Amino acid sequence: LEMGKGYQMATGSGAEVKFTGNIETGDVTEVITNNEEGSSNSNGADGTKFALLSNPYPSHITVASFVSGNSAALHDSHEAVYGWDGSEYDTYNSGTGGTIAPGAGFMVGAVGPDAQASSITFTTSMQTTTSTGDDFIEDDAMDPDDRAELFIGVSQNDISRRTKIFFLDNTTDGLDLGYDAGTLDMANNLIFSRLVEGDQGVDMSIQSLAYSEMWDKVIPIGINAIAGEEITVSVTHKTTPADLKIYLEDSQEGTFTLINNEDFVLTPTSDLNGVGRFFIHM
């Protein structure tokens, strides 16, 4: 197996698989390529900007150090890692913090333009001994006094997804490299946000905004859902101040729902996709 490269595998019966070889103790470089030519939309829905990598070390590495150390090789809107949590790919970057377990595979988005190759480097300085022992576990990446989190979720047909919004003291309404992250386009993205300013048509899995401006934000939300089946939109997690009201606007119906207190429930008469209908009002 090539150090730093990711591999997808399974066994028919769940049998034990043993890996043998030398422990990696030095830096590792892996080449990734953006091949978005032929994408069906500006977001690259065929997923060809993405590559599968793996942690080559017998110890955890931090997400933040990997992302910051490889910013030149990662797509600006995808300075993040995408890790399988057992049921779906979740997004991690400098805003979430977290660690990557020994040998764990994860996806990254390569910098463009089409057919451009770039080098990802794993360095021994990325290793950490301060880990929970689990793979892709978020932690407090910053002082909690300057941090708040808001996760908005949608569910339909027993499938649930969420988009993450962070309020930090060093981020803006525009694209903040390493703190905003687009969706993994090959995943089932039922919900996402768009940048408050400078939207370039990229669906965001994580958006980080200024902590000091938390009380005055309107955030575009996109929902992809099929017609005729009930959807529920709710706050699935929040550490925002208790007195902060969070509304979901449905501009087509002309309604505002205080989703701090109640879920928004809708049975769409036609398929939902893209942005322009729903907004979060802080």
C-alpha positions in Angstrom: 0.0 0.0 0.0 1.2 3.5 -0.9 1.9 5.7 2.2 -0.6 8.5 2.4 -3.0 7.1 -0.2 -6.5 6.1 0.7 -8.0 2.7 -0.2 -11.6 1.6 -0.1 -12.2 -2.0 1.1 -14.6 -4.5 2.7 -14.9 -8.2 3.3 -17.9 -10.3 2.6 -18.2 -11.7 6.1 -16.6 -9.0 8.2 -13.4 -11.1 8.5 -10.3 -9.7 10.2 -7.8 -8.0 7.9 -4.2 -7.7 9.0 -1.7 -5.1 7.8 2.0 -5.6 8.2 4.9 -3.4 7.4 7.3 -0.8 8.7 6.1 2.1 10.9 6.3 5.5 9.1 8.5 7.9 11.0 9.2 10.6 8.4 7.4 13.1 6.2 5.1 11.6 3.4 4.1 13.3 0.1 1.1 12.2 -2.0 0.1 13.7 -5.3 -3.6 14.6 -5.9 -5.2 15.9 -9.1 -8.2 18.1 -9.9 -10.0 16.6 -12.9 -13.3 18.5 -13.0 -13.5 18.8 -16.8 -16.9 17.6 -17.9 -18.6 18.5 -14.6 -22.4 18.9 -14.9 -22.4 22.1 -12.9 -20.2 24.8 -11.4 -20.0 22.9 -8.2 -18.3 19.9 -9.8 -21.2 17.5 -9.1 -19.3 14.5 -10.6 -16.9 14.8 -7.6 -13.7 14.7 -9.6 -11.9 17.4 -7.6 -11.8 14.9 -4.7 -9.1 12.4 -3.7 -8.9 9.7 -1.1 -6.0 10.0 1.3 -5.0 8.3 4.6 -3.1 9.1 7.8 0.2 7.3 7.2 1.3 7.4 10.9 0.6 5.1 13.8 -0.6 8.1 15.8 -3.4 10.6 15.4 -2.8 13.8 13.4 -4.7 17.1 14.0 -7.2 18.3 11.4 -6.2 21.9 11.8 -2.4 21.2 11.2 -3.1 19.1 8.2 -5.4 21.7 6.6 -3.2 24.7 7.3 -0.1 22.8 6.2 -1.6 21.9 2.8 -3.6 25.0 2.0 -1.8 25.6 -1.3 -2.8 22.1 -2.5 -6.5 22.3 -1.4 -9.3 24.0 -3.3 -10.1 27.4 -1.6 -13.7 26.4 -0.9 -12.6 22.9 0.3 -9.8 23.5 2.8 -11.1 20.7 4.9 -11.2 16.9 5.3 -14.2 14.7 4.7 -14.4 11.7 7.0 -16.8 8.8 7.1 -18.5 8.7 10.5 -20.2 5.3 10.0 -23.3 6.5 8.1 -22.2 9.6 6.1 -19.3 11.8 5.2 -18.9 14.7 7.7 -16.8 17.8 7.2 -13.9 18.9 9.5 -11.6 22.0 9.2 -9.8 24.5 11.4 -13.2 25.6 12.8 -14.2 22.2 14.0 -10.8 21.0 15.1 -10.6 17.3 15.7 -8.1 14.5 14.9 -7.6 11.8 12.3 -6.9 8.3 13.6 -3.9 6.1 12.6 -4.4 4.8 9.1 -7.8 6.4 8.7 -9.0 7.4 5.2 -10.5 10.7 4.3 -11.4 12.8 1.2 -9.9 16.1 0.2 -10.7 18.6 -2.6 -7.8 19.4 -4.9 -7.0 22.9 -6.1 -7.9 23.7 -9.8 -7.8 24.2 -12.7 -8.6 21.0 -14.5 -5.9 18.4 -14.6 -3.7 20.3 -12.2 -1.6 18.0 -9.9 -0.5 19.2 -6.5 1.3 17.6 -3.6 -0.1 16.9 -0.2 2.4 16.5 2.6 2.0 14.7 5.9 4.7 15.9 8.4 5.6 14.4 11.7 4.8 17.7 13.4 1.1 17.1 12.6 1.1 14.2 15.0 -0.6 14.5 18.4 -0.9 12.5 21.6 -3.8 14.5 22.9 -6.7 12.6 21.3 -9.9 10.9 22.4 -8.7 7.8 20.6 -11.7 8.0 18.2 -11.7 9.0 14.5 -13.0 12.4 13.4 -14.1 13.6 16.8 -14.7 17.4 17.0 -13.2 19.4 19.8 -13.1 23.0 20.9 -10.7 24.5 18.4 -10.8 27.9 20.0 -11.6 29.6 23.3 -15.3 28.9 24.0 -15.8 32.5 25.1 -15.2 33.6 21.5 -17.1 30.7 19.9 -20.7 29.6 19.3 -22.1 26.8 17.1 -25.4 26.4 15.3 -26.3 23.2 13.4 -29.4 23.3 11.2 -30.8 19.9 10.2 -33.3 18.5 7.8 -34.9 15.1 7.7 -37.0 13.4 5.1 -37.9 9.7 4.7 -35.8 8.7 7.7 -32.7 10.4 6.2 -31.2 13.3 8.3 -28.5 15.7 7.4 -27.1 18.9 8.9 -25.2 22.0 8.0 -22.8 23.7 10.4 -22.5 27.4 11.2 -19.8 28.6 13.5 -19.4 32.1 15.1 -15.8 32.8 15.8 -13.8 35.9 16.6 -11.5 35.9 13.5 -13.9 35.1 10.6 -16.0 37.1 8.1 -19.1 37.0 5.9 -16.9 36.1 2.9 -14.8 33.0 2.2 -12.4 32.3 5.2 -9.8 29.8 4.1 -9.7 26.8 6.4 -12.8 27.9 8.3 -15.4 27.7 5.5 -15.9 24.4 3.6 -17.9 23.4 0.6 -19.9 20.1 0.6 -18.5 16.8 -0.6 -20.5 16.8 -3.8 -20.7 13.0 -4.2 -22.5 12.8 -0.8 -26.2 13.1 -0.1 -26.4 16.8 0.7 -30.0 17.5 1.8 -29.0 20.8 3.4 -26.3 23.4 3.0 -25.6 27.1 3.4 -24.2 29.7 1.0 -21.8 32.5 1.9 -23.4 35.6 3.3 -21.1 37.7 1.0 -19.2 36.8 -2.1 -21.3 33.7 -2.9 -19.7 31.9 -5.9 -22.3 29.2 -6.2 -20.5 26.8 -3.9 -22.7 24.8 -1.4 -21.2 25.1 2.0 -21.1 22.3 4.6 -19.4 24.6 7.1 -19.7 28.4 7.3 -17.9 30.5 9.9 -19.0 34.0 10.7 -18.0 36.8 13.0 -18.9 36.2 16.7 -19.4 39.9 17.3 -22.1 40.1 14.6 -24.0 37.0 15.6 -27.1 39.0 16.5 -27.5 40.5 13.0 -27.1 37.8 10.3 -29.2 36.5 7.4 -27.8 33.3 6.1 -29.0 31.6 2.8 -30.0 28.0 3.3 -30.4 25.4 0.5 -32.5 22.3 0.8 -32.7 19.4 -1.6 -35.8 17.4 -1.1 -38.3 15.4 -3.2 -42.0 16.5 -3.7 -44.8 14.9 -1.8 -42.8 13.8 1.3 -42.8 15.7 4.5 -39.6 17.4 5.6 -38.6 18.7 9.0 -36.1 21.5 9.6 -34.8 22.0 13.1 -31.9 23.2 15.2 -30.0 20.0 16.0 -27.3 21.6 18.1 -26.5 25.1 19.4 -24.3 26.9 21.8 -25.5 30.4 20.9 -26.7 32.7 23.7 -30.1 31.7 25.2 -31.7 35.0 24.3 -30.7 34.8 20.6 -33.7 34.1 18.4 -33.2 32.0 15.3 -35.9 32.1 12.6 -36.2 30.1 9.4 -37.8 32.2 6.6 -39.7 30.5 3.9 -39.8 33.3 1.3 -42.2 31.4 -1.0 -44.8 31.0 1.8 -44.0 34.3 3.5 -43.5 32.7 6.9 -41.0 33.0 9.7 -40.6 30.1 12.1 -38.8 30.5 15.5 -36.9 27.2 15.2 -35.4 27.8 18.7 -38.8 26.6 19.9 -40.5 24.6 17.2 -39.6 22.6 14.1 -40.5 23.8 10.6 -42.5 21.2 8.8 -43.4 21.3 5.1 -44.6 18.9 2.4 -43.3 20.4 -0.8 -45.5 20.2 -3.8 -42.5 20.2 -6.1 -38.9 19.1 -5.7 -36.7 21.5 -3.7 -33.2 22.3 -4.8 -30.8 25.2 -4.6 -31.1 28.4 -2.7 -33.3 31.4 -2.8 -36.3 30.2 -0.8 -35.0 29.6 2.8 -33.0 31.9 5.0 -31.8 31.8 8.6 -32.4 35.1 10.4 -30.4 35.6 13.6 
